[in-house]
């Protein structure tokens, strides 16, 4: 993986479009801000990305999955660490 602004922008654009949590989420807000300076081709999809952009996208997806797993584990563990009533 190497630094290429166009690859980074395309990968983030697709990632944010695929993984935002709704119109009022941070990711959706960021996606909207990107449209001020990035106008993607109509057929932009994962298959059209360069190998570098696909790696960037895959890393973003893996990071998202990891964050979701950690959040789920933390919320599941809260019941184990609850203080007993005195």
N, CA, C and O atoms as a CHARMM CRD file, in Angstrom:
* protein
*
  344
    1    1 UNK  N      0.85000  -1.16600   0.00000 PROA 1      0.00000
    2    1 UNK  CA     0.00000   0.00000   0.00000 PROA 1      0.00000
    3    1 UNK  C      0.89600   1.22900   0.00000 PROA 1      0.00000
    4    1 UNK  O      1.90400   1.27700   0.70600 PROA 1      0.00000
    5    2 UNK  N      0.52100   2.21600  -0.79400 PROA 2      0.00000
    6    2 UNK  CA     1.30500   3.43800  -0.88900 PROA 2      0.00000
    7    2 UNK  C      0.36800   4.64800  -0.87200 PROA 2      0.00000
    8    2 UNK  O     -0.84100   4.51700  -1.05900 PROA 2      0.00000
    9    3 UNK  N      0.94200   5.80800  -0.64700 PROA 3      0.00000
   10    3 UNK  CA     0.16900   7.03700  -0.52800 PROA 3      0.00000
   11    3 UNK  C     -0.21600   7.54700  -1.90800 PROA 3      0.00000
   12    3 UNK  O      0.64900   7.84900  -2.73000 PROA 3      0.00000
   13    4 UNK  N     -1.51000   7.64100  -2.16000 PROA 4      0.00000
   14    4 UNK  CA    -2.04800   8.20800  -3.38200 PROA 4      0.00000
   15    4 UNK  C     -3.36900   8.86600  -3.00200 PROA 4      0.00000
   16    4 UNK  O     -4.31800   8.18100  -2.62200 PROA 4      0.00000
   17    5 UNK  N     -3.43400  10.16500  -3.10100 PROA 5      0.00000
   18    5 UNK  CA    -4.62600  10.89700  -2.63900 PROA 5      0.00000
   19    5 UNK  C     -5.90200  10.45200  -3.34800 PROA 5      0.00000
   20    5 UNK  O     -6.96200  10.36800  -2.72800 PROA 5      0.00000
   21    6 UNK  N     -5.80400  10.17300  -4.62400 PROA 6      0.00000
   22    6 UNK  CA    -6.99200   9.77400  -5.36400 PROA 6      0.00000
   23    6 UNK  C     -7.49800   8.41600  -4.86400 PROA 6      0.00000
   24    6 UNK  O     -8.70000   8.23900  -4.67100 PROA 6      0.00000
   25    7 UNK  N     -6.59000   7.46000  -4.65500 PROA 7      0.00000
   26    7 UNK  CA    -6.97300   6.15000  -4.12800 PROA 7      0.00000
   27    7 UNK  C     -7.61400   6.27400  -2.75000 PROA 7      0.00000
   28    7 UNK  O     -8.62000   5.62600  -2.45900 PROA 7      0.00000
   29    8 UNK  N     -7.02500   7.10400  -1.91600 PROA 8      0.00000
   30    8 UNK  CA    -7.54300   7.30100  -0.55300 PROA 8      0.00000
   31    8 UNK  C     -8.95100   7.89100  -0.61800 PROA 8      0.00000
   32    8 UNK  O     -9.85300   7.43900   0.08900 PROA 8      0.00000
   33    9 UNK  N     -9.13100   8.88900  -1.45900 PROA 9      0.00000
   34    9 UNK  CA   -10.43300   9.54600  -1.57900 PROA 9      0.00000
   35    9 UNK  C    -11.49400   8.59100  -2.10500 PROA 9      0.00000
   36    9 UNK  O    -12.60600   8.54800  -1.57800 PROA 9      0.00000
   37   10 UNK  N    -11.16100   7.82800  -3.13500 PROA 10     0.00000
   38   10 UNK  CA   -12.12900   6.86200  -3.67400 PROA 10     0.00000
   39   10 UNK  C    -12.49400   5.79900  -2.64200 PROA 10     0.00000
   40   10 UNK  O    -13.66600   5.46100  -2.47800 PROA 10     0.00000
   41   11 UNK  N    -11.48600   5.27500  -1.95100 PROA 11     0.00000
   42   11 UNK  CA   -11.73700   4.22700  -0.95600 PROA 11     0.00000
   43   11 UNK  C    -12.60800   4.74900   0.18000 PROA 11     0.00000
   44   11 UNK  O    -13.55400   4.07800   0.59400 PROA 11     0.00000
   45   12 UNK  N    -12.30200   5.92500   0.68200 PROA 12     0.00000
   46   12 UNK  CA   -13.10800   6.50500   1.76200 PROA 12     0.00000
   47   12 UNK  C    -14.53300   6.81500   1.28100 PROA 12     0.00000
   48   12 UNK  O    -15.49400   6.59900   2.01900 PROA 12     0.00000
   49   13 UNK  N    -14.67100   7.30800   0.07300 PROA 13     0.00000
   50   13 UNK  CA   -15.99800   7.62400  -0.45500 PROA 13     0.00000
   51   13 UNK  C    -16.86800   6.36800  -0.49300 PROA 13     0.00000
   52   13 UNK  O    -18.01300   6.38300  -0.04100 PROA 13     0.00000
   53   14 UNK  N    -16.31600   5.28700  -1.03600 PROA 14     0.00000
   54   14 UNK  CA   -17.08600   4.03900  -1.09200 PROA 14     0.00000
   55   14 UNK  C    -17.35500   3.48700   0.29800 PROA 14     0.00000
   56   14 UNK  O    -18.46500   3.04000   0.58700 PROA 14     0.00000
   57   15 UNK  N    -16.35100   3.51700   1.15300 PROA 15     0.00000
   58   15 UNK  CA   -16.52200   3.01000   2.52000 PROA 15     0.00000
   59   15 UNK  C    -17.61300   3.77700   3.26200 PROA 15     0.00000
   60   15 UNK  O    -18.49600   3.17300   3.87300 PROA 15     0.00000
   61   16 UNK  N    -17.55200   5.08500   3.21000 PROA 16     0.00000
   62   16 UNK  CA   -18.53900   5.89900   3.92000 PROA 16     0.00000
   63   16 UNK  C    -19.94100   5.68800   3.35900 PROA 16     0.00000
   64   16 UNK  O    -20.91900   5.68900   4.10800 PROA 16     0.00000
   65   17 UNK  N    -20.04100   5.50800   2.05400 PROA 17     0.00000
   66   17 UNK  CA   -21.33500   5.23500   1.45200 PROA 17     0.00000
   67   17 UNK  C    -21.88500   3.87300   1.85900 PROA 17     0.00000
   68   17 UNK  O    -23.09200   3.71100   2.04000 PROA 17     0.00000
   69   18 UNK  N    -20.99700   2.89900   2.00200 PROA 18     0.00000
   70   18 UNK  CA   -21.41500   1.53500   2.35500 PROA 18     0.00000
   71   18 UNK  C    -21.68800   1.35400   3.84300 PROA 18     0.00000
   72   18 UNK  O    -22.53200   0.53900   4.21600 PROA 18     0.00000
   73   19 UNK  N    -20.99300   2.09600   4.69800 PROA 19     0.00000
   74   19 UNK  CA   -21.02700   1.80700   6.12800 PROA 19     0.00000
   75   19 UNK  C    -21.59000   2.91300   7.01400 PROA 19     0.00000
   76   19 UNK  O    -21.49800   2.81400   8.23800 PROA 19     0.00000
   77   20 UNK  N    -22.16900   3.96000   6.43600 PROA 20     0.00000
   78   20 UNK  CA   -22.75200   4.99000   7.31500 PROA 20     0.00000
   79   20 UNK  C    -23.98400   4.42000   8.00500 PROA 20     0.00000
   80   20 UNK  O    -24.62400   3.50100   7.49400 PROA 20     0.00000
   81   21 UNK  N    -24.30900   4.97300   9.17000 PROA 21     0.00000
   82   21 UNK  CA   -25.39800   4.45000  10.01400 PROA 21     0.00000
   83   21 UNK  C    -26.70900   5.20700   9.82100 PROA 21     0.00000
   84   21 UNK  O    -27.63500   5.04500  10.61600 PROA 21     0.00000
   85   22 UNK  N    -26.80000   6.00800   8.80400 PROA 22     0.00000
   86   22 UNK  CA   -28.01800   6.77400   8.56800 PROA 22     0.00000
   87   22 UNK  C    -27.70100   8.22900   8.31700 PROA 22     0.00000
   88   22 UNK  O    -26.55600   8.66500   8.43300 PROA 22     0.00000
   89   23 UNK  N    -28.72600   8.96500   7.97500 PROA 23     0.00000
   90   23 UNK  CA   -28.55900  10.33600   7.53400 PROA 23     0.00000
   91   23 UNK  C    -27.95700  11.26000   8.59300 PROA 23     0.00000
   92   23 UNK  O    -27.35700  12.27400   8.23900 PROA 23     0.00000
   93   24 UNK  N    -28.09600  10.94600   9.85100 PROA 24     0.00000
   94   24 UNK  CA   -27.58700  11.83300  10.89300 PROA 24     0.00000
   95   24 UNK  C    -26.31200  11.31000  11.54400 PROA 24     0.00000
   96   24 UNK  O    -25.92500  11.78300  12.61200 PROA 24     0.00000
   97   25 UNK  N    -25.66000  10.34500  10.91400 PROA 25     0.00000
   98   25 UNK  CA   -24.43800   9.76600  11.47400 PROA 25     0.00000
   99   25 UNK  C    -23.21700  10.58600  11.05800 PROA 25     0.00000
  100   25 UNK  O    -23.26700  11.37300  10.11200 PROA 25     0.00000
  101   26 UNK  N    -22.11100  10.37800  11.79600 PROA 26     0.00000
  102   26 UNK  CA   -20.85500  11.06000  11.47000 PROA 26     0.00000
  103   26 UNK  C    -20.35100  10.67700  10.08600 PROA 26     0.00000
  104   26 UNK  O    -19.87000  11.52300   9.33200 PROA 26     0.00000
  105   27 UNK  N    -20.46400   9.40300   9.76200 PROA 27     0.00000
  106   27 UNK  CA   -19.97000   8.94200   8.46200 PROA 27     0.00000
  107   27 UNK  C    -20.75900   9.57200   7.31400 PROA 27     0.00000
  108   27 UNK  O    -20.17800   9.93600   6.29100 PROA 27     0.00000
  109   28 UNK  N    -22.06000   9.70300   7.47500 PROA 28     0.00000
  110   28 UNK  CA   -22.87900  10.31800   6.43200 PROA 28     0.00000
  111   28 UNK  C    -22.51700  11.79600   6.28100 PROA 28     0.00000
  112   28 UNK  O    -22.43500  12.31700   5.16900 PROA 28     0.00000
  113   29 UNK  N    -22.30700  12.44900   7.40200 PROA 29     0.00000
  114   29 UNK  CA   -21.90800  13.86100   7.36800 PROA 29     0.00000
  115   29 UNK  C    -20.58200  14.02200   6.63200 PROA 29     0.00000
  116   29 UNK  O    -20.41200  14.93900   5.82900 PROA 29     0.00000
  117   30 UNK  N    -19.65800  13.13000   6.91400 PROA 30     0.00000
  118   30 UNK  CA   -18.35400  13.17800   6.25400 PROA 30     0.00000
  119   30 UNK  C    -18.48400  12.90400   4.75500 PROA 30     0.00000
  120   30 UNK  O    -17.81900  13.54200   3.93800 PROA 30     0.00000
  121   31 UNK  N    -19.34700  11.94800   4.40500 PROA 31     0.00000
  122   31 UNK  CA   -19.59600  11.64100   2.99900 PROA 31     0.00000
  123   31 UNK  C    -20.14100  12.87000   2.27300 PROA 31     0.00000
  124   31 UNK  O    -19.72000  13.17400   1.15600 PROA 31     0.00000
  125   32 UNK  N    -21.06100  13.56300   2.89700 PROA 32     0.00000
  126   32 UNK  CA   -21.62800  14.78000   2.30000 PROA 32     0.00000
  127   32 UNK  C    -20.57000  15.85800   2.12100 PROA 32     0.00000
  128   32 UNK  O    -20.55500  16.55000   1.10300 PROA 32     0.00000
  129   33 UNK  N    -19.68700  16.00700   3.10000 PROA 33     0.00000
  130   33 UNK  CA   -18.60500  16.99400   2.97200 PROA 33     0.00000
  131   33 UNK  C    -17.68000  16.64600   1.81200 PROA 33     0.00000
  132   33 UNK  O    -17.17800  17.53300   1.12200 PROA 33     0.00000
  133   34 UNK  N    -17.45800  15.33900   1.60100 PROA 34     0.00000
  134   34 UNK  CA   -16.57200  14.92000   0.51300 PROA 34     0.00000
  135   34 UNK  C    -17.11200  15.32100  -0.85000 PROA 34     0.00000
  136   34 UNK  O    -16.33600  15.59000  -1.76700 PROA 34     0.00000
  137   35 UNK  N    -18.42300  15.36400  -0.99500 PROA 35     0.00000
  138   35 UNK  CA   -19.00600  15.68000  -2.30200 PROA 35     0.00000
  139   35 UNK  C    -18.74600  17.13200  -2.71900 PROA 35     0.00000
  140   35 UNK  O    -18.99800  17.50600  -3.86400 PROA 35     0.00000
  141   36 UNK  N    -18.24500  17.94200  -1.79300 PROA 36     0.00000
  142   36 UNK  CA   -17.89700  19.31500  -2.14300 PROA 36     0.00000
  143   36 UNK  C    -16.63100  19.37000  -2.99300 PROA 36     0.00000
  144   36 UNK  O    -16.45400  20.29200  -3.78900 PROA 36     0.00000
  145   37 UNK  N    -15.74300  18.37500  -2.82400 PROA 37     0.00000
  146   37 UNK  CA   -14.49000  18.38900  -3.57600 PROA 37     0.00000
  147   37 UNK  C    -14.25400  17.11900  -4.39300 PROA 37     0.00000
  148   37 UNK  O    -13.27100  17.04200  -5.13100 PROA 37     0.00000
  149   38 UNK  N    -15.12900  16.12800  -4.27800 PROA 38     0.00000
  150   38 UNK  CA   -14.94900  14.88000  -5.01400 PROA 38     0.00000
  151   38 UNK  C    -16.24200  14.50700  -5.72600 PROA 38     0.00000
  152   38 UNK  O    -17.28200  14.32100  -5.09400 PROA 38     0.00000
  153   39 UNK  N    -16.16500  14.40100  -7.02500 PROA 39     0.00000
  154   39 UNK  CA   -17.30500  13.98200  -7.85000 PROA 39     0.00000
  155   39 UNK  C    -16.94200  12.64400  -8.48300 PROA 39     0.00000
  156   39 UNK  O    -16.24100  12.60700  -9.49500 PROA 39     0.00000
  157   40 UNK  N    -17.41400  11.54200  -7.89500 PROA 40     0.00000
  158   40 UNK  CA   -17.02000  10.22800  -8.40800 PROA 40     0.00000
  159   40 UNK  C    -17.65900   9.92200  -9.76100 PROA 40     0.00000
  160   40 UNK  O    -18.69500  10.48100 -10.12100 PROA 40     0.00000
  161   41 UNK  N    -17.02100   9.03100 -10.49000 PROA 41     0.00000
  162   41 UNK  CA   -17.59600   8.55500 -11.74900 PROA 41     0.00000
  163   41 UNK  C    -18.88700   7.80500 -11.42900 PROA 41     0.00000
  164   41 UNK  O    -18.98300   7.18300 -10.37100 PROA 41     0.00000
  165   42 UNK  N    -19.87400   7.84900 -12.31100 PROA 42     0.00000
  166   42 UNK  CA   -21.15100   7.18100 -12.03300 PROA 42     0.00000
  167   42 UNK  C    -21.01300   5.68600 -11.74500 PROA 42     0.00000
  168   42 UNK  O    -21.79700   5.14300 -10.96600 PROA 42     0.00000
  169   43 UNK  N    -20.05700   5.02100 -12.34100 PROA 43     0.00000
  170   43 UNK  CA   -19.91300   3.57900 -12.15800 PROA 43     0.00000
  171   43 UNK  C    -18.90600   3.19000 -11.08900 PROA 43     0.00000
  172   43 UNK  O    -18.44600   2.04800 -11.06400 PROA 43     0.00000
  173   44 UNK  N    -18.55600   4.11700 -10.20500 PROA 44     0.00000
  174   44 UNK  CA   -17.54700   3.80800  -9.18900 PROA 44     0.00000
  175   44 UNK  C    -18.04200   2.70500  -8.26600 PROA 44     0.00000
  176   44 UNK  O    -19.10400   2.82000  -7.65400 PROA 44     0.00000
  177   45 UNK  N    -17.26400   1.64300  -8.17600 PROA 45     0.00000
  178   45 UNK  CA   -17.56100   0.55200  -7.24400 PROA 45     0.00000
  179   45 UNK  C    -16.25400  -0.13400  -6.86700 PROA 45     0.00000
  180   45 UNK  O    -15.19000   0.20000  -7.38800 PROA 45     0.00000
  181   46 UNK  N    -16.34800  -1.08400  -5.96800 PROA 46     0.00000
  182   46 UNK  CA   -15.14500  -1.76500  -5.46000 PROA 46     0.00000
  183   46 UNK  C    -14.32700  -2.37900  -6.59800 PROA 46     0.00000
  184   46 UNK  O    -13.09800  -2.30800  -6.58400 PROA 46     0.00000
  185   47 UNK  N    -14.99100  -2.97200  -7.56900 PROA 47     0.00000
  186   47 UNK  CA   -14.29000  -3.62200  -8.67700 PROA 47     0.00000
  187   47 UNK  C    -13.51600  -2.66000  -9.55600 PROA 47     0.00000
  188   47 UNK  O    -12.56600  -3.06000 -10.22900 PROA 47     0.00000
  189   48 UNK  N    -13.91400  -1.39300  -9.55700 PROA 48     0.00000
  190   48 UNK  CA   -13.22700  -0.38600 -10.37400 PROA 48     0.00000
  191   48 UNK  C    -12.05200   0.27000  -9.65200 PROA 48     0.00000
  192   48 UNK  O    -11.28900   1.01700 -10.26400 PROA 48     0.00000
  193   49 UNK  N    -11.90300  -0.00100  -8.37000 PROA 49     0.00000
  194   49 UNK  CA   -10.80900   0.61300  -7.61000 PROA 49     0.00000
  195   49 UNK  C     -9.47200   0.00000  -8.01100 PROA 49     0.00000
  196   49 UNK  O     -9.40300  -1.16100  -8.41400 PROA 49     0.00000
  197   50 UNK  N     -8.42200   0.78900  -7.89500 PROA 50     0.00000
  198   50 UNK  CA    -7.07500   0.24600  -8.10200 PROA 50     0.00000
  199   50 UNK  C     -6.76200  -0.72100  -6.96000 PROA 50     0.00000
  200   50 UNK  O     -7.45700  -0.73400  -5.94400 PROA 50     0.00000
  201   51 UNK  N     -5.73100  -1.51800  -7.12700 PROA 51     0.00000
  202   51 UNK  CA    -5.34100  -2.46000  -6.06400 PROA 51     0.00000
  203   51 UNK  C     -5.04100  -1.72900  -4.76600 PROA 51     0.00000
  204   51 UNK  O     -5.40100  -2.19600  -3.68600 PROA 51     0.00000
  205   52 UNK  N     -4.38200  -0.58100  -4.87300 PROA 52     0.00000
  206   52 UNK  CA    -4.05900   0.20900  -3.69300 PROA 52     0.00000
  207   52 UNK  C     -5.32400   0.70600  -3.00600 PROA 52     0.00000
  208   52 UNK  O     -5.44100   0.61800  -1.78400 PROA 52     0.00000
  209   53 UNK  N     -6.27400   1.22900  -3.78000 PROA 53     0.00000
  210   53 UNK  CA    -7.53100   1.72100  -3.21500 PROA 53     0.00000
  211   53 UNK  C     -8.32700   0.57500  -2.59300 PROA 53     0.00000
  212   53 UNK  O     -8.98000   0.77100  -1.56800 PROA 53     0.00000
  213   54 UNK  N     -8.28700  -0.61300  -3.19100 PROA 54     0.00000
  214   54 UNK  CA    -8.97200  -1.77100  -2.61300 PROA 54     0.00000
  215   54 UNK  C     -8.36200  -2.14800  -1.26600 PROA 54     0.00000
  216   54 UNK  O     -9.08800  -2.51400  -0.34200 PROA 54     0.00000
  217   55 UNK  N     -7.04800  -2.06500  -1.14700 PROA 55     0.00000
  218   55 UNK  CA    -6.40100  -2.34900   0.13700 PROA 55     0.00000
  219   55 UNK  C     -6.81700  -1.33100   1.19100 PROA 55     0.00000
  220   55 UNK  O     -7.08300  -1.68800   2.33900 PROA 55     0.00000
  221   56 UNK  N     -6.87200  -0.07300   0.80100 PROA 56     0.00000
  222   56 UNK  CA    -7.29500   0.97800   1.73200 PROA 56     0.00000
  223   56 UNK  C     -8.73000   0.71100   2.18200 PROA 56     0.00000
  224   56 UNK  O     -9.03000   0.78200   3.37400 PROA 56     0.00000
  225   57 UNK  N     -9.61300   0.40600   1.23800 PROA 57     0.00000
  226   57 UNK  CA   -11.00900   0.09500   1.55000 PROA 57     0.00000
  227   57 UNK  C    -11.08600  -1.10700   2.49100 PROA 57     0.00000
  228   57 UNK  O    -11.80500  -1.06700   3.48900 PROA 57     0.00000
  229   58 UNK  N    -10.35600  -2.16400   2.18100 PROA 58     0.00000
  230   58 UNK  CA   -10.36700  -3.36700   3.02300 PROA 58     0.00000
  231   58 UNK  C     -9.88500  -3.06900   4.43800 PROA 58     0.00000
  232   58 UNK  O    -10.42100  -3.61300   5.40300 PROA 58     0.00000
  233   59 UNK  N     -8.87900  -2.21100   4.56600 PROA 59     0.00000
  234   59 UNK  CA    -8.39800  -1.82100   5.89800 PROA 59     0.00000
  235   59 UNK  C     -9.46800  -1.04300   6.66300 PROA 59     0.00000
  236   59 UNK  O     -9.63000  -1.23200   7.86800 PROA 59     0.00000
  237   60 UNK  N    -10.19100  -0.18000   5.97500 PROA 60     0.00000
  238   60 UNK  CA   -11.27700   0.56400   6.62300 PROA 60     0.00000
  239   60 UNK  C    -12.37700  -0.37600   7.08500 PROA 60     0.00000
  240   60 UNK  O    -12.91200  -0.21200   8.18100 PROA 60     0.00000
  241   61 UNK  N    -12.72100  -1.36500   6.25800 PROA 61     0.00000
  242   61 UNK  CA   -13.74800  -2.34400   6.62500 PROA 61     0.00000
  243   61 UNK  C    -13.28900  -3.17200   7.82700 PROA 61     0.00000
  244   61 UNK  O    -14.06800  -3.41300   8.75000 PROA 61     0.00000
  245   62 UNK  N    -12.03400  -3.60300   7.81700 PROA 62     0.00000
  246   62 UNK  CA   -11.50500  -4.39400   8.93700 PROA 62     0.00000
  247   62 UNK  C    -11.50700  -3.57700  10.22500 PROA 62     0.00000
  248   62 UNK  O    -11.83700  -4.09300  11.29300 PROA 62     0.00000
  249   63 UNK  N    -11.14100  -2.30900  10.12400 PROA 63     0.00000
  250   63 UNK  CA   -11.14600  -1.43500  11.30100 PROA 63     0.00000
  251   63 UNK  C    -12.56600  -1.25800  11.82400 PROA 63     0.00000
  252   63 UNK  O    -12.78200  -1.26000  13.03600 PROA 63     0.00000
  253   64 UNK  N    -13.53400  -1.10400  10.92700 PROA 64     0.00000
  254   64 UNK  CA   -14.93400  -0.96200  11.31600 PROA 64     0.00000
  255   64 UNK  C    -15.42600  -2.22500  12.02100 PROA 64     0.00000
  256   64 UNK  O    -16.10400  -2.14200  13.04500 PROA 64     0.00000
  257   65 UNK  N    -15.08600  -3.38900  11.47600 PROA 65     0.00000
  258   65 UNK  CA   -15.50000  -4.66100  12.08400 PROA 65     0.00000
  259   65 UNK  C    -14.87400  -4.81900  13.46100 PROA 65     0.00000
  260   65 UNK  O    -15.53400  -5.28300  14.39100 PROA 65     0.00000
  261   66 UNK  N    -13.60800  -4.43900  13.60100 PROA 66     0.00000
  262   66 UNK  CA   -12.92500  -4.52000  14.89300 PROA 66     0.00000
  263   66 UNK  C    -13.59800  -3.60200  15.90500 PROA 66     0.00000
  264   66 UNK  O    -13.85000  -4.00500  17.04100 PROA 66     0.00000
  265   67 UNK  N    -13.88900  -2.37300  15.49700 PROA 67     0.00000
  266   67 UNK  CA   -14.53700  -1.42300  16.40400 PROA 67     0.00000
  267   67 UNK  C    -15.90500  -1.92200  16.83900 PROA 67     0.00000
  268   67 UNK  O    -16.27700  -1.77400  18.00300 PROA 67     0.00000
  269   68 UNK  N    -16.66500  -2.51700  15.90600 PROA 68     0.00000
  270   68 UNK  CA   -17.97600  -3.06800  16.25800 PROA 68     0.00000
  271   68 UNK  C    -17.84200  -4.22000  17.24100 PROA 68     0.00000
  272   68 UNK  O    -18.64700  -4.35200  18.16300 PROA 68     0.00000
  273   69 UNK  N    -16.82300  -5.05500  17.04800 PROA 69     0.00000
  274   69 UNK  CA   -16.59500  -6.18500  17.94400 PROA 69     0.00000
  275   69 UNK  C    -16.23100  -5.70900  19.34200 PROA 69     0.00000
  276   69 UNK  O    -16.72300  -6.24700  20.33300 PROA 69     0.00000
  277   70 UNK  N    -15.37900  -4.71000  19.42100 PROA 70     0.00000
  278   70 UNK  CA   -14.96400  -4.16600  20.71700 PROA 70     0.00000
  279   70 UNK  C    -16.16300  -3.53100  21.42900 PROA 70     0.00000
  280   70 UNK  O    -16.34800  -3.72600  22.63000 PROA 70     0.00000
  281   71 UNK  N    -16.96700  -2.77800  20.69300 PROA 71     0.00000
  282   71 UNK  CA   -18.15200  -2.15200  21.30100 PROA 71     0.00000
  283   71 UNK  C    -19.11400  -3.20800  21.82600 PROA 71     0.00000
  284   71 UNK  O    -19.66700  -3.06200  22.91600 PROA 71     0.00000
  285   72 UNK  N    -19.31500  -4.27100  21.05200 PROA 72     0.00000
  286   72 UNK  CA   -20.21600  -5.33900  21.47800 PROA 72     0.00000
  287   72 UNK  C    -19.66400  -6.04800  22.71100 PROA 72     0.00000
  288   72 UNK  O    -20.41400  -6.36200  23.63500 PROA 72     0.00000
  289   73 UNK  N    -18.37300  -6.29800  22.72900 PROA 73     0.00000
  290   73 UNK  CA   -17.76000  -6.96700  23.87500 PROA 73     0.00000
  291   73 UNK  C    -17.83900  -6.09100  25.12200 PROA 73     0.00000
  292   73 UNK  O    -18.09700  -6.58600  26.21900 PROA 73     0.00000
  293   74 UNK  N    -17.62100  -4.81400  24.95200 PROA 74     0.00000
  294   74 UNK  CA   -17.68600  -3.91000  26.10700 PROA 74     0.00000
  295   74 UNK  C    -19.10000  -3.82600  26.65600 PROA 74     0.00000
  296   74 UNK  O    -19.29300  -3.82200  27.87100 PROA 74     0.00000
  297   75 UNK  N    -20.08600  -3.75800  25.77600 PROA 75     0.00000
  298   75 UNK  CA   -21.46000  -3.67300  26.26800 PROA 75     0.00000
  299   75 UNK  C    -21.89800  -4.99400  26.89400 PROA 75     0.00000
  300   75 UNK  O    -22.69300  -4.99300  27.83400 PROA 75     0.00000
  301   76 UNK  N    -21.39800  -6.11000  26.39300 PROA 76     0.00000
  302   76 UNK  CA   -21.72900  -7.41100  26.98000 PROA 76     0.00000
  303   76 UNK  C    -21.05600  -7.59100  28.33200 PROA 76     0.00000
  304   76 UNK  O    -21.61900  -8.22600  29.22300 PROA 76     0.00000
  305   77 UNK  N    -19.85800  -7.04000  28.49300 PROA 77     0.00000
  306   77 UNK  CA   -19.10700  -7.19400  29.73800 PROA 77     0.00000
  307   77 UNK  C    -19.57300  -6.25100  30.83900 PROA 77     0.00000
  308   77 UNK  O    -19.19400  -6.44200  31.99500 PROA 77     0.00000
  309   78 UNK  N    -20.35900  -5.26900  30.53500 PROA 78     0.00000
  310   78 UNK  CA   -20.79100  -4.33900  31.58000 PROA 78     0.00000
  311   78 UNK  C    -21.62400  -5.04900  32.63200 PROA 78     0.00000
  312   78 UNK  O    -21.59700  -4.68100  33.80700 PROA 78     0.00000
  313   79 UNK  N    -22.36300  -6.06400  32.21400 PROA 79     0.00000
  314   79 UNK  CA   -23.17400  -6.75200  33.20000 PROA 79     0.00000
  315   79 UNK  C    -22.31100  -7.59400  34.17000 PROA 79     0.00000
  316   79 UNK  O    -22.72100  -7.85900  35.30000 PROA 79     0.00000
  317   80 UNK  N    -21.13600  -8.00200  33.72100 PROA 80     0.00000
  318   80 UNK  CA   -20.25600  -8.78300  34.58300 PROA 80     0.00000
  319   80 UNK  C    -19.52200  -7.91600  35.60500 PROA 80     0.00000
  320   80 UNK  O    -19.11900  -8.39000  36.66700 PROA 80     0.00000
  321   81 UNK  N    -19.35800  -6.64100  35.26600 PROA 81     0.00000
  322   81 UNK  CA   -18.60400  -5.75900  36.14200 PROA 81     0.00000
  323   81 UNK  C    -19.50500  -4.84000  36.95900 PROA 81     0.00000
  324   81 UNK  O    -19.01600  -3.90900  37.59800 PROA 81     0.00000
  325   82 UNK  N    -20.78400  -5.08300  36.94700 PROA 82     0.00000
  326   82 UNK  CA   -21.70900  -4.25200  37.70400 PROA 82     0.00000
  327   82 UNK  C    -21.44300  -4.44700  39.20400 PROA 82     0.00000
  328   82 UNK  O    -21.20600  -5.56200  39.66900 PROA 82     0.00000
  329   83 UNK  N    -21.48700  -3.37600  39.91900 PROA 83     0.00000
  330   83 UNK  CA   -21.25500  -3.43700  41.36100 PROA 83     0.00000
  331   83 UNK  C    -22.50900  -3.98300  42.06300 PROA 83     0.00000
  332   83 UNK  O    -23.62600  -3.57800  41.74000 PROA 83     0.00000
  333   84 UNK  N    -22.32700  -4.87900  43.00000 PROA 84     0.00000
  334   84 UNK  CA   -23.49100  -5.37300  43.73500 PROA 84     0.00000
  335   84 UNK  C    -24.07800  -4.27000  44.59600 PROA 84     0.00000
  336   84 UNK  O    -23.36500  -3.37500  45.05000 PROA 84     0.00000
  337   85 UNK  N    -25.35200  -4.34000  44.81000 PROA 85     0.00000
  338   85 UNK  CA   -25.99300  -3.33300  45.65300 PROA 85     0.00000
  339   85 UNK  C    -25.54600  -3.52600  47.09300 PROA 85     0.00000
  340   85 UNK  O    -25.41200  -4.65100  47.57400 PROA 85     0.00000
  341   86 UNK  N    -25.32500  -2.43800  47.75400 PROA 86     0.00000
  342   86 UNK  CA   -24.85400  -2.50800  49.14900 PROA 86     0.00000
  343   86 UNK  C    -26.01400  -2.59800  50.09700 PROA 86     0.00000
  344   86 UNK  O    -25.81600  -2.66500  51.31000 PROA 86     0.00000
